[in-house]
Amino acid sequence: PLPSAYMIQGVKYETQHGIWNYCGPTNLSMALKYWGWKGDRSVAGKWLKPFDKDKNVMPSEMIEFVLTQTGYRAILRTAGTDELIKKLIVNDFPVMIEKGAFMQEVDGTLSWMGHFNVVSGYDDSARQWIVQDSYYEPNWRVDYAQLSEEWISFNNAFIIVYPPDLEAKLYELLGPYTNNEWANKNAYRFTNRQVEEVVTDEQRFYALFNRGDALVDLNDYAGGAASFDEAFQAYTLIEPKRRPYRMIWYRTGPYLAYYYSGRYQDVINLANMAIASTKEPYLEEAYYWRAMAFIALGQYPDAQNDLATCLDIHPGFGACETAKANNGL
C-alpha cells in the first residue's frame, strides 16, 4: 500500500517568467536537473524553441530533445491514473504532466491554455498534489479534483525522464504502459469511458477530442475524423469565455485524421482557423499541415509559402524540411 503522503526531495525549481511562453522548456529542465543534468531552461529552449515566440512545444519534441541531446531517456504516455502517478512519486520518479488551465492573460482576463507541471508529491489527507509550477511557485498545491479536471483536457498525458540505469525499475512500475500497443488500446478504452461519463458540453468536447487522438494512434483515421467532427460540434455549445480555442495550437490529431482520410480541405480549414486565432500565428504545425494538404491538392506555390513560413518560425523543423525535400520545394 502507498503511504498517505509523500514528497520527492531534490527537484530544483525554475520559473518560466522572463522569457515569453517558456513553460515547456522550463518544466523539462526541472525534470532533467533532478537527475543531474547540467543544463537549464535556456539550453532546452534554444533547441525546443529556436524562435522564442513559437506558441507551442509538443511533448514529442521534448522526448526527441531528451533522447538526442542529453544522455537521458524519456517515455510519453496518455491515460495516466492518480494511482500510477503516486506509485511513481513514491519511487522517486518526478512526473511531468500536460494539462489545460484557465490562467491570466496580459490584459488580466482569464482564458484556457495548455500548461506543464512537474508533479513531485501528494497528500491524501489534504487531497492535494504538490507540483513544481513554473508559472506560480515551487511546491504549489493543487486539489485532486482540480487537477483531474485540468489533466483530462490532455487525456491524462504524462512524461517521465530518467537515467538509463533506472530503466528496469521504471518499467516494472509502469507495467503494461511500456507496451505501445497496449498503451494505445488502453487510451482508447479510457476515452470511451470519458465519453460515457461526460456531464457538460465542455467535458464532452475534451472527451471526444481525446477519443479522436486515441483512434489516430490506432491508425483508424476515419474513426478519428468522425470523433473530431463531434468534438468541434460540442465546442460550439461551450460558453464562449470558457472555450479552449488554443487546443488546436497544441494537438495535431485532427490534422492527421483529416489528412489521412483524404479530407484535405478540412485540414486547410482547421489550419486557417488556428492561424486566425492569434495576432502572432507562430504555429509551425499549422503551416506544415496546411502545406501538406496543398501538396495533396497540387497547389505547390501555396505549399512552398507555408513550408517557408514554418521554417522561419522553427528553423530546422524536421517535418517541414522533409516535405520540402520530397517535393522539390
N, C-alpha and C positions, 0 to 999 in steps of 0.2 A: 504493500500500500504506500501511496505517496504521502509525504508529510503535508500538513495543513498549510504550511508557508515555506517558501524558500526564495533566496536571492543569490544570484551569481555574483561573486566578487571579482573585481579586476576589469570590468568593462570601462573603457576610457571615453568619457563623454566628449562629443564635439557638437558645436552649434552650426546650423546651416546659414545663419544670418551673416550679412556682409557681402555675399555673392548671391545674385538673383536665382531663385528656384534651385537651390543646391541640396535639396532633401536626399535625392538618390545617392550621389557621391558621398555625402556626409554619413549616412547610415551604413553604407557599405564599408566605409573606412572604419567606423566603430566596430563592425563585425569582424573585420580583418585584424585590427590592432589588438583585440582581445587575445588573439593567438600569437602576437609578437611581431606582426607586420610593421615595418619601419616607415611606411608612408602616412599620408593624411588625406583629408578630403580634396585638397588641390591636386594631388597626384592622381587620385581616382578620377577627379573631374576632368582633367586635361585629356584623358583617354575616353571617358564616357560622354563628355560634352565639350568637344573642341570649341564650339560656339556657345558661350555662357547662356544665351537666351533660348537655346533649344528647350522646348516646352516639356520634354519627357525623356526619362531614361527607362528603357524596358528592362524587366527582370532578366530576360535572356541576354541582354548586353552586359549586365552585372556578372552573370555566370561566365560569359566569354572573357571578361576582364580578369576575373579570379583565375581562370584556368590558363590563360595565356600570359599574364603579366605578373603573377605574384608567387607562384610555387605552392599555393594552397589549392584546395578543391572546394566545390560548392555543388549543392543539389537544390533544384527548384521543384516544388510540387504544389498542387491545389487540394482542396477538400481536407484541409487540416482540421483537427479537433482540439478542444481545450485539453483533453486528457493527454494527447500526444505532445502538445507544447509543454505541458507541465512535466512530463516524463523527460523530455529533452533538457529542460531547465534544471531539473534535479540532478541530472548527469553532467551539468556544467557546459551545455551547448546553448549559447545565446541563439535566439531565433529571430530572424528579420521577417517581418510581415508587410504586405501591401494592403492598404485599406483606403476607404473613402471617408472623408470627414468634412464637416462644414467648418471652414476656417475664415479668418478675417482677411478681406481684400485690402488693397492700399487705401481705398476710399472709406474703409471702416465697415462695409457691409459684409455679411456672411454668405459664402457660397461654397458649393461642393467641389472638392478637389482630391486628387489622389495623394497619398502620403505614406511614407515608410516609417516604421518603428522597429527598434531592436528590443524585443521582449526579453527581460533578464530576471524576472521574478514574479511571484504571485502570493496572494494572501487570502485564503479561503474564508477566514473569519470576517474580513472586511469586504470580501467578494470583489477584490481588485487585482488587476495586473500591474506590475511595475515595469515601466518601459523607459528606454532612453529616447526621449522625443527631441529630435534636433530643432524643432520649432519652438518648443516650450522650455523644458529644463530637464536635467538628469533626474532619474528615479521618479518620473512623472507617473502618477497613479490614475488608472482608468478603470471604471467599473466594468465588471464582467459583461453586463447587459449592453453597455455602450459599445465596447469593443466588438462584441458579437455582431451587433447591428452594422458597425463600420466595416468589419472584416468581410462580411458576406458579399459586399459590393465588388470585391475582387475574388470571389469564390474561394475564400479562405486560403489565399496563396501564401506560401512561406518559403524562405531561402535559408539554408544552413551552410555557413562557411566553416571549414575545418581543415586541420593539417592532415596530410596523407597517412601518418602513422595511427590516426584515430578512426580511420575509415571502417574497420571491422566493428569497433564499438558502436559507432553511429549507425551502421547498417543493422546491427542487432536491435537497436532501439527503434529504428524506423520499420523494421519488419517488411511487410509486403509493399510499402511505399517505395522501396528500392527498385521494384519491378515496373518498368514503364507501362507494359500492357495492363497490369493490374491497376496501376495508378490512374490510367486514363479511363478504364471502365468504372473504377470507384468514383471518379469525379463525375461521370455521367449519372451514376446512381444517386450521388449526393445532390446533384442539381435537380433531378426528378423529385426528390423529397422537398427541395425548396419550392418548386412549382406547386406541389400539392399543398404546402403549408402556408402559402402567402395569404396575407390579410389585406394589405394596402396596394394601391397601384404602384407605389414606389418599390415595394418588395417584389411585386410581380415583374417589374422591369428588370431588376437585378437577377432574379431567378431565371427568367427567360434568356437574358444575355449570357449568364453563366452556362446554361444548357447549350446555347449555341456554340460557345467556346469548347465545351466538352465534346460535342458532336464533331466539330472541326478536328479536334485531336484524335478522334476515332476515324478520321477521313470520310465522314458522312457529310459532305459539303452541302448537298441539297437539304438534308435534315437540319443542318446548322443554319442555313439561309432562312428556312421557314421559321425557326425559333427566333432568329434575329428580327424577322419581319414582325412577329408577335411582340417582341420586346419594344420595338420602335412604336408600335401602336399603343402599348401600355405607357410609353414615355409621354405621349400627348395628353394623357389623363392626369399626370402628376401636377400638383400645384406648381405654377411657374417658378416661384422663388426657391423651390426645392429640386428643380430639375438638374440632374447631374450631366450637364451638357459637355463637360470635359471628358466624359467616358470615352468618346471616340478619339481623344488625343492619346489615351493610354493603352487601349486594347485593339489589336488589329484583327481579331477573329472575324468580324463581319466582312472585311476586305477579302480574306481568304475564302470564306464561304461563298460570297457572291462571284468572285473571280473564277474559282474552280467549278462553279455551277454554270459558267458561261454568261453570267449576268453583268456584263461589262459596264453598261450604262449605270447600273446601281452602284458599282464601285466608284464611278466618276461622281455620281450624285453625292455619295457619302463623303468622298474626299472634298468636294466643293463645300459641303456643309461644315466639315471640320475646319477648313481654311477660312471660311467666312465667320467662324465663331469667335475669332480673336483679331485684334488690330495688329498683332505681331504673329503671323502664321508660321512660326518656326517649327514645323511639324514634318520632319523628313519622311516619316512613314506615309503620310497622306499624299505627298508628292510622288513617292515611289509607287504606291498602288495605283494612283491615277495614271502615271506613266505606263504601267503595265497594261492597264485597260486600254489606253490609247494605242499601244503597240498591237494588242489583240484586234483592235478595230482598224488597224492600218493608218492611224493618224500619227505618223512618225515625227513631224515637226513639233506637235504638241508634246509628245513623249520626250523629245530631246530637251525641250524647255524645262519640263518638270524634273528630269534627271539632273539637269544643271543646277536647278534651284535646290534640289535635295542635297547635292554635294556642296553647295555653298553653305547650307545650314549645318551639315555634318560631313566635313571633309573625310574622305576615305570610307564612307558608309558602304559596307560590302555589297549589300543587295543592289544599290544603285550602280556601283562600279561594274558588277556582273551584268546587269541589264544593259548598260552602255556597251560593254564589250561584245555581248552576244548578239546585239542588234546593230552594230556598226554605228552607234550614235555618239 
